[in-house]
Amino acid sequence: VTLSVGDGANDVPMIQEAQVGVGIAGKEGRQAVNNSDFAIAQFKYLQRLLLVHGRWNYRRACTFTLFTFWRNMVQVLMMMYYTMMSGFSGTALYEDWIRLSFNVLCTLPILAAGCMDQDVPARVAL
């Protein structure tokens, strides 16, 4: 993952090429801010953005990904077990709308928990 930090019009290509771009509003104009993923007012806010919010976002994304793998594995293993028990007849265990509802309903709790998840306080992460 690449991060680029820029504060002027000459940094715009670098910000657009990186996977995560941070634009700093400054004396050189707002071109970097307009073309970035995140915008901050001064360089001193960069430390908090990377160390605090970066850590929290990384952990939330990892938790959501792991939960998604486990949720889908449970669903697939139930269908695989049913297929073997029904003699590979091709009958469906669930209707399509039930499977979709299962995915939506099982995603809502992890999204709610992810919004509030902070493994350490901000002052400790700094």
VODONU-760193 format. One record per atom (N, C-alpha, C, O): x, y, z. Coordinates in Angstrom, 1 decimal, padded with zeros to 4 digits. Atoms other than C-alpha are relative to their C-alpha. Layout:
# residues N
(r (X; Y; Z)) ...
END
This chain:
# residues 126
(r (000.9; -001.2; 000.0)) (r (000.0; 000.0; 000.0)) (r (000.9; 001.2; 000.0)) (r (001.8; 001.3; 000.8)) (r (-000.8; -001.2; 000.1)) (r (001.4; 003.3; -001.0)) (r (-000.8; 001.2; 000.5)) (r (-002.0; 001.4; 000.2)) (r (000.6; -001.3; -000.5)) (r (000.7; 006.7; 000.7)) (r (000.8; 001.1; -000.6)) (r (002.0; 001.1; -000.6)) (r (-000.7; -001.2; 000.4)) (r (001.5; 010.0; -000.8)) (r (-000.6; 001.2; 000.7)) (r (-001.8; 001.3; 000.9)) (r (000.4; -001.2; -000.7)) (r (001.3; 013.4; 000.9)) (r (000.5; 001.1; -000.8)) (r (001.7; 001.2; -001.2)) (r (-000.3; -001.2; 000.8)) (r (001.2; 016.6; -001.1)) (r (-000.7; 001.2; 000.4)) (r (-001.8; 001.1; 001.0)) (r (000.7; -001.2; -000.4)) (r (000.4; 020.2; -000.6)) (r (-000.1; 001.0; -001.1)) (r (-000.5; 002.2; -000.9)) (r (000.1; -001.0; 001.1)) (r (000.5; 021.8; -004.0)) (r (-000.4; -000.7; -001.4)) (r (-000.6; -001.9; -001.4)) (r (000.4; 000.5; 001.3)) (r (-000.4; 021.4; -007.7)) (r (001.0; -000.9; -000.6)) (r (000.7; -001.8; -001.4)) (r (-001.0; 000.9; 000.5)) (r (002.9; 019.8; -008.5)) (r (000.0; -001.4; 000.6)) (r (000.6; -002.3; 000.1)) (r (000.1; 001.3; -000.6)) (r (002.0; 016.9; -006.2)) (r (-001.2; -000.8; -000.4)) (r (-001.4; -002.0; 000.0)) (r (001.2; 000.7; 000.4)) (r (-001.3; 016.0; -007.9)) (r (000.2; -001.3; -000.7)) (r (-000.5; -002.3; -000.3)) (r (-000.2; 001.3; 000.7)) (r (000.0; 013.3; -010.2)) (r (000.5; -001.1; 001.0)) (r (000.1; -002.3; 000.9)) (r (-000.5; 001.0; -001.0)) (r (001.8; 011.6; -007.2)) (r (-001.2; -000.4; 000.9)) (r (-001.3; -001.6; 001.2)) (r (001.2; 000.3; -000.9)) (r (-001.4; 011.8; -005.1)) (r (-001.0; -001.0; -000.8)) (r (-001.5; -001.9; -000.2)) (r (000.9; 000.8; 000.8)) (r (-003.5; 010.3; -007.9)) (r (000.6; -001.4; -000.3)) (r (-000.2; -002.4; -000.4)) (r (-000.6; 001.3; 000.3)) (r (-001.0; 007.5; -008.6)) (r (000.0; -001.0; 001.3)) (r (000.0; -002.2; 001.1)) (r (-000.1; 000.8; -001.2)) (r (-000.8; 006.3; -004.9)) (r (-001.3; -000.6; 000.3)) (r (-002.4; -000.1; -000.2)) (r (001.3; 000.7; -000.4)) (r (-003.4; 004.0; -003.4)) (r (-000.7; 000.9; 001.0)) (r (-001.9; 000.8; 001.1)) (r (000.6; -000.9; -000.9)) (r (-004.0; 006.5; -000.6)) (r (000.7; 001.4; -000.1)) (r (001.9; 001.4; 000.0)) (r (-000.6; -001.3; 000.1)) (r (-003.5; 010.2; -001.1)) (r (-000.5; 001.0; 001.0)) (r (-001.7; 001.0; 001.3)) (r (000.3; -001.0; -001.0)) (r (-003.4; 012.9; 001.5)) (r (000.4; 001.4; -000.5)) (r (001.5; 001.6; -000.8)) (r (-000.3; -001.3; 000.4)) (r (-003.7; 016.5; 000.5)) (r (000.0; 001.0; 001.2)) (r (-000.9; 000.9; 002.1)) (r (-000.1; -001.0; -001.1)) (r (-002.7; 019.4; 002.7)) (r (-000.3; 001.3; -000.5)) (r (000.3; 001.8; -001.5)) (r (000.4; -001.4; 000.5)) (r (-004.4; 022.7; 002.3)) (r (001.1; 001.0; 000.5)) (r (001.4; 001.0; 001.7)) (r (-001.1; -001.0; -000.4)) (r (-001.8; 025.4; 002.2)) (r (000.0; 001.2; -000.9)) (r (-001.0; 001.5; -001.6)) (r (-000.1; -001.2; 000.8)) (r (-000.5; 028.5; 000.5)) (r (000.0; -000.3; -001.5)) (r (-000.2; 000.7; -002.3)) (r (-000.2; 000.3; 001.5)) (r (000.0; 026.8; -002.9)) (r (-001.4; -000.3; -000.6)) (r (-001.4; -000.6; -001.8)) (r (001.3; 000.2; 000.6)) (r (-003.8; 026.3; -003.4)) (r (-000.6; -001.3; 000.5)) (r (-000.1; -001.9; 001.4)) (r (000.8; 001.2; -000.4)) (r (-006.3; 023.5; -003.1)) (r (000.0; -001.1; -001.0)) (r (-000.8; -002.0; -000.9)) (r (000.0; 001.1; 001.0)) (r (-005.4; 021.3; -006.1)) (r (000.3; -001.3; 000.7)) (r (-000.3; -002.3; 000.3)) (r (-000.3; 001.3; -000.6)) (r (-003.8; 018.6; -003.9)) (r (-001.2; -000.5; 000.9)) (r (-001.4; -001.7; 000.9)) (r (001.2; 000.4; -000.8)) (r (-006.8; 018.6; -001.5)) (r (-001.1; -000.5; -000.9)) (r (-001.8; -001.5; -000.5)) (r (001.0; 000.4; 000.9)) (r (-009.2; 018.4; -004.4)) (r (000.2; -001.4; -000.6)) (r (-000.8; -002.0; -001.0)) (r (-000.3; 001.3; 000.6)) (r (-007.5; 015.3; -005.8)) (r (000.5; -001.1; 000.9)) (r (001.0; -002.1; 000.5)) (r (-000.4; 001.0; -001.0)) (r (-006.8; 013.4; -002.6)) (r (-001.1; -000.8; 000.6)) (r (-002.3; -000.4; 000.4)) (r (000.9; 000.8; -000.7)) (r (-008.5; 010.8; -000.6)) (r (-000.4; 000.6; 001.3)) (r (-001.5; 000.5; 001.7)) (r (000.2; -000.7; -001.3)) (r (-008.1; 012.6; 002.7)) (r (000.6; 001.4; -000.1)) (r (001.6; 001.6; -000.8)) (r (-000.5; -001.4; 000.0)) (r (-007.6; 016.3; 003.3)) (r (000.2; 000.4; 001.5)) (r (-000.6; 000.2; 002.3)) (r (-000.3; -000.6; -001.3)) (r (-005.9; 017.9; 006.3)) (r (000.4; 001.4; -000.1)) (r (000.8; 001.8; -001.2)) (r (-000.4; -001.5; 000.1)) (r (-005.2; 021.5; 007.2)) (r (001.4; 000.2; 000.2)) (r (002.0; 001.2; -000.4)) (r (-001.4; -000.3; -000.3)) (r (-001.7; 021.2; 008.5)) (r (000.8; -001.4; 000.1)) (r (000.1; -002.4; 000.3)) (r (-000.8; 001.2; -000.1)) (r (001.2; 018.7; 008.6)) (r (-000.1; -000.7; 001.3)) (r (000.0; -001.9; 001.5)) (r (000.0; 000.6; -001.3)) (r (000.8; 018.2; 012.3)) (r (-001.2; -000.9; 000.2)) (r (-001.1; -001.7; 001.1)) (r (001.1; 001.0; -000.1)) (r (-002.5; 016.4; 011.8)) (r (000.3; -001.3; -000.7)) (r (-000.5; -002.3; -000.6)) (r (-000.3; 001.2; 000.8)) (r (-000.8; 013.8; 009.6)) (r (000.3; -001.2; 001.0)) (r (-000.1; -002.3; 000.7)) (r (-000.3; 001.0; -001.0)) (r (000.5; 011.9; 012.7)) (r (-001.3; -000.7; 000.5)) (r (-001.3; -001.9; 000.6)) (r (001.2; 000.6; -000.5)) (r (-003.0; 011.4; 014.1)) (r (-000.8; -000.8; -001.0)) (r (-001.3; -001.8; -000.8)) (r (000.6; 000.6; 001.1)) (r (-004.4; 010.5; 010.7)) (r (000.6; -001.4; -000.2)) (r (-000.2; -002.4; -000.4)) (r (-000.6; 001.3; 000.3)) (r (-001.9; 007.7; 010.2)) (r (000.0; -000.9; 001.2)) (r (-000.4; -002.1; 001.0)) (r (-000.2; 000.9; -001.2)) (r (-001.3; 006.3; 013.7)) (r (-001.3; -000.3; 000.7)) (r (-001.4; -001.5; 001.1)) (r (001.3; 000.3; -000.7)) (r (-004.8; 006.6; 015.2)) (r (-001.0; -000.6; -001.0)) (r (-001.5; -001.7; -000.8)) (r (001.1; 000.4; 000.9)) (r (-007.3; 006.5; 012.4)) (r (000.4; -001.2; -001.0)) (r (-000.4; -002.0; -001.4)) (r (-000.5; 001.0; 000.8)) (r (-005.1; 004.3; 010.2)) (r (000.0; -001.4; 000.7)) (r (-000.4; -002.4; 000.1)) (r (000.1; 001.2; -000.8)) (r (-004.8; 001.7; 013.0)) (r (-001.4; -000.5; 000.2)) (r (-001.7; -001.7; 000.0)) (r (001.4; 000.4; -000.2)) (r (-008.5; 001.7; 013.8)) (r (-000.6; -000.5; -001.3)) (r (-001.3; -001.5; -001.3)) (r (000.6; 000.4; 001.3)) (r (-009.5; 001.4; 010.1)) (r (000.6; -001.3; -000.4)) (r (-000.1; -002.2; -001.0)) (r (-000.6; 001.2; 000.4)) (r (-007.0; -001.4; 009.5)) (r (-000.6; -001.2; 000.8)) (r (-000.9; -002.2; 000.2)) (r (000.6; 001.0; -000.8)) (r (-008.4; -003.4; 012.4)) (r (-001.4; -000.3; -000.4)) (r (-001.9; -001.4; -000.4)) (r (001.4; 000.2; 000.4)) (r (-012.0; -002.8; 011.3)) (r (-000.1; -000.8; -001.3)) (r (-000.9; -001.6; -001.4)) (r (000.1; 000.7; 001.3)) (r (-011.3; -003.9; 007.8)) (r (000.4; -001.5; 000.1)) (r (-000.2; -002.3; -000.5)) (r (-000.4; 001.4; -000.2)) (r (-009.5; -007.1; 009.0)) (r (-001.1; -000.8; 000.7)) (r (-001.4; -001.9; 000.3)) (r (001.1; 000.7; -000.7)) (r (-012.4; -007.9; 011.4)) (r (-001.1; -000.3; -001.0)) (r (-001.7; -001.4; -001.0)) (r (001.1; 000.2; 001.0)) (r (-015.0; -007.4; 008.6)) (r (000.4; -001.1; -001.0)) (r (-000.5; -001.9; -001.3)) (r (-000.4; 001.1; 001.0)) (r (-013.0; -009.6; 006.2)) (r (000.0; -001.4; 000.6)) (r (-000.6; -002.3; 000.0)) (r (000.1; 001.3; -000.7)) (r (-012.6; -012.4; 008.7)) (r (-001.4; -000.5; 000.3)) (r (-001.7; -001.6; 000.1)) (r (001.4; 000.4; -000.3)) (r (-016.2; -012.3; 009.7)) (r (-000.7; -000.4; -001.3)) (r (-001.5; -001.3; -001.3)) (r (000.6; 000.3; 001.3)) (r (-017.2; -012.4; 006.0)) (r (000.4; -001.4; -000.4)) (r (-000.4; -002.2; -000.9)) (r (-000.4; 001.3; 000.4)) (r (-015.1; -015.5; 005.4)) (r (-000.7; -001.1; 000.9)) (r (-001.2; -002.1; 000.4)) (r (000.7; 001.0; -000.9)) (r (-016.6; -017.3; 008.5)) (r (-001.4; -000.1; -000.3)) (r (-002.0; -001.2; -000.3)) (r (001.4; 000.0; 000.3)) (r (-020.1; -016.3; 007.6)) (r (-000.3; -000.8; -001.3)) (r (-001.2; -001.7; -001.3)) (r (000.1; 000.8; 001.3)) (r (-019.7; -017.7; 004.0)) (r (000.3; -001.4; 000.2)) (r (-000.3; -002.3; -000.4)) (r (-000.4; 001.4; -000.2)) (r (-018.0; -020.8; 005.2)) (r (-001.1; -000.8; 000.7)) (r (-001.4; -001.9; 000.4)) (r (001.1; 000.7; -000.7)) (r (-020.9; -021.6; 007.6)) (r (-001.1; -000.3; -001.0)) (r (-001.6; -001.4; -001.1)) (r (001.0; 000.2; 001.0)) (r (-023.3; -021.1; 004.7)) (r (000.3; -001.1; -001.0)) (r (-000.5; -001.9; -001.3)) (r (-000.4; 001.0; 001.0)) (r (-021.4; -023.2; 002.2)) (r (000.1; -001.4; 000.7)) (r (-000.3; -002.4; 000.0)) (r (-000.1; 001.3; -000.6)) (r (-020.7; -026.0; 004.7)) (r (-001.4; -000.6; 000.3)) (r (-001.6; -001.8; 000.1)) (r (001.4; 000.5; -000.2)) (r (-024.5; -026.3; 005.5)) (r (-000.5; -000.5; -001.3)) (r (-001.1; -001.5; -001.4)) (r (000.5; 000.5; 001.3)) (r (-025.3; -026.5; 001.8)) (r (000.7; -001.2; -000.5)) (r (000.1; -002.1; -001.1)) (r (-000.8; 001.2; 000.4)) (r (-022.5; -029.0; 001.2)) (r (-000.5; -001.2; 000.7)) (r (-000.6; -002.3; 000.1)) (r (000.5; 001.1; -000.8)) (r (-023.7; -031.2; 004.0)) (r (-001.4; -000.4; -000.4)) (r (-001.7; -001.6; -000.6)) (r (001.3; 000.3; 000.5)) (r (-027.3; -031.0; 002.8)) (r (000.1; -000.7; -001.4)) (r (-000.7; -001.7; -001.7)) (r (-000.1; 000.6; 001.4)) (r (-026.2; -031.9; -000.8)) (r (000.4; -001.5; 000.2)) (r (-000.1; -002.3; -000.5)) (r (-000.4; 001.4; -000.2)) (r (-024.4; -035.0; 000.5)) (r (-001.1; -000.9; 000.6)) (r (-001.3; -002.0; 000.2)) (r (001.1; 000.8; -000.6)) (r (-027.4; -036.1; 002.7)) (r (-001.1; -000.2; -000.9)) (r (-001.9; -001.2; -000.8)) (r (001.1; 000.2; 001.0)) (r (-029.8; -035.6; -000.2)) (r (000.4; -000.8; -001.2)) (r (-000.4; -000.9; -002.1)) (r (-000.5; 000.9; 001.1)) (r (-027.8; -037.9; -002.4)) (r (000.4; 000.8; -001.3)) (r (000.2; 000.2; -002.4)) (r (-000.4; -000.8; 001.2)) (r (-026.5; -035.1; -004.7)) (r (-001.2; 000.1; -001.0)) (r (-001.0; 000.1; -002.2)) (r (001.2; -000.1; 000.8)) (r (-030.1; -034.7; -006.0)) (r (-000.1; 001.4; -000.7)) (r (-000.9; 001.5; -001.7)) (r (000.1; -001.3; 000.6)) (r (-029.6; -031.0; -006.9)) (r (-001.1; 000.9; 000.6)) (r (-001.3; 002.0; 000.1)) (r (001.0; -000.8; -000.6)) (r (-032.4; -029.8; -004.7)) (r (000.7; 001.1; 000.9)) (r (001.7; 000.9; 001.5)) (r (-000.6; -001.1; -000.8)) (r (-031.7; -026.4; -003.0)) (r (-000.5; -000.1; 001.4)) (r (-001.6; -000.3; 001.8)) (r (000.3; 000.0; -001.4)) (r (-031.5; -026.2; 000.7)) (r (-000.8; 001.3; 000.4)) (r (-001.7; 001.2; 001.2)) (r (000.7; -001.3; -000.3)) (r (-032.6; -022.5; 000.8)) (r (-000.4; 000.6; -001.3)) (r (000.2; 000.4; -002.4)) (r (000.4; -000.9; 001.1)) (r (-034.4; -020.2; -001.6)) (r (001.0; 001.1; -000.1)) (r (001.7; 001.4; 000.9)) (r (-001.0; -001.0; 000.1)) (r (-032.3; -017.5; -003.0)) (r (-000.2; 001.2; 000.9)) (r (000.8; 001.8; 001.4)) (r (000.3; -001.2; -000.9)) (r (-034.0; -014.7; -001.0)) (r (000.4; -000.3; 001.4)) (r (000.7; 000.6; 002.1)) (r (-000.4; 000.3; -001.4)) (r (-033.2; -016.6; 002.2)) (r (001.5; 000.1; 000.1)) (r (002.0; 000.7; 001.1)) (r (-001.5; -000.1; -000.1)) (r (-029.5; -016.8; 001.4)) (r (000.4; 001.5; 000.0)) (r (001.3; 001.9; 000.7)) (r (-000.3; -001.4; 000.1)) (r (-029.5; -013.1; 000.5)) (r (-000.3; 000.7; 001.4)) (r (000.4; 001.6; 001.9)) (r (000.4; -000.6; -001.3)) (r (-031.4; -012.2; 003.7)) (r (001.0; -000.4; 001.1)) (r (001.4; 000.4; 002.0)) (r (-001.1; 000.5; -000.9)) (r (-028.8; -014.3; 005.7)) (r (001.2; 000.9; -000.1)) (r (001.7; 001.3; 001.0)) (r (-001.2; -000.8; 000.2)) (r (-026.0; -012.3; 004.2)) (r (-000.2; 001.4; 000.6)) (r (000.7; 002.0; 001.2)) (r (000.3; -001.3; -000.4)) (r (-027.6; -009.0; 004.9)) (r (-000.1; 000.1; 001.5)) (r (000.5; 000.9; 002.2)) (r (000.2; 000.0; -001.5)) (r (-028.7; -009.8; 008.5)) (r (001.2; -000.3; 000.7)) (r (001.4; 000.2; 001.9)) (r (-001.2; 000.4; -000.7)) (r (-025.4; -011.3; 009.4)) (r (001.1; 001.1; -000.2)) (r (002.1; 001.1; 000.5)) (r (-001.0; -001.1; 000.2)) (r (-023.5; -008.2; 008.0)) (r (-000.3; 001.2; 000.9)) (r (000.6; 001.9; 001.3)) (r (000.3; -001.2; -000.8)) (r (-025.4; -005.6; 010.0)) (r (000.6; 000.0; 001.4)) (r (001.1; 001.1; 001.8)) (r (-000.7; -000.1; -001.3)) (r (-024.0; -006.6; 013.5)) (r (001.5; 000.4; -000.1)) (r (002.0; 001.1; 000.7)) (r (-001.4; -000.3; 000.1)) (r (-020.4; -006.5; 012.3)) (r (000.2; 001.5; -000.5)) (r (001.2; 002.1; -000.1)) (r (-000.1; -001.4; 000.4)) (r (-021.0; -003.1; 010.6)) (r (-000.2; 000.9; 001.2)) (r (000.5; 001.9; 001.4)) (r (000.3; -000.8; -001.2)) (r (-022.5; -001.7; 013.8)) (r (001.2; -000.1; 001.0)) (r (001.5; 001.0; 001.5)) (r (-001.2; 000.2; -000.9)) (r (-019.6; -003.1; 015.9)) (r (001.2; 000.7; -000.6)) (r (002.0; 001.3; 000.2)) (r (-001.1; -000.6; 000.6)) (r (-017.1; -001.8; 013.4)) (r (000.0; 001.5; 000.1)) (r (001.0; 002.2; 000.1)) (r (000.1; -001.5; -000.1)) (r (-018.4; 001.8; 013.6)) (r (000.5; 000.5; 001.4)) (r (001.0; 001.6; 001.4)) (r (-000.5; -000.4; -001.3)) (r (-017.5; 001.9; 017.3)) (r (001.2; -000.6; 000.5)) (r (001.7; -000.4; 001.7)) (r (-001.2; 000.8; -000.4)) (r (-014.5; -000.4; 017.5)) (r (001.2; 000.9; 000.1)) (r (001.7; 001.5; -000.8)) (r (-001.3; -000.7; -000.3)) (r (-011.4; 001.2; 019.1)) (r (000.7; -000.9; 001.0)) (r (000.4; -001.0; 002.1)) (r (-000.7; 001.0; -000.8)) (r (-009.0; -001.4; 020.4)) (r (000.8; 000.7; 001.1)) (r (001.0; 000.2; 002.2)) (r (-000.7; -000.8; -001.0)) (r (-006.9; 001.3; 022.2)) (r (-000.4; 001.4; -000.1)) (r (-000.9; 001.8; -001.2)) (r (000.4; -001.4; 000.1)) (r (-007.6; 004.9; 023.0)) (r (001.0; 000.8; -000.9)) (r (002.1; 000.3; -001.1)) (r (-000.9; -000.8; 001.0)) (r (-006.2; 007.6; 020.7)) (r (001.3; 000.4; 000.6)) (r (002.3; 000.4; -000.1)) (r (-001.3; -000.5; -000.6)) (r (-003.6; 008.8; 023.2)) (r (001.0; -001.2; 000.1)) (r (002.2; -000.9; 000.1)) (r (-001.0; 001.2; -000.1)) (r (-002.1; 005.2; 023.5)) (r (000.5; -000.2; -001.4)) (r (001.7; -000.6; -001.6)) (r (-000.4; 000.3; 001.3)) (r (-002.0; 004.8; 019.7)) (r (001.1; 001.0; -000.5)) (r (001.9; 000.7; -001.3)) (r (-001.0; -001.1; 000.3)) (r (000.0; 008.1; 019.4)) (r (001.3; -000.4; 000.7)) (r (002.3; 000.4; 000.5)) 
END
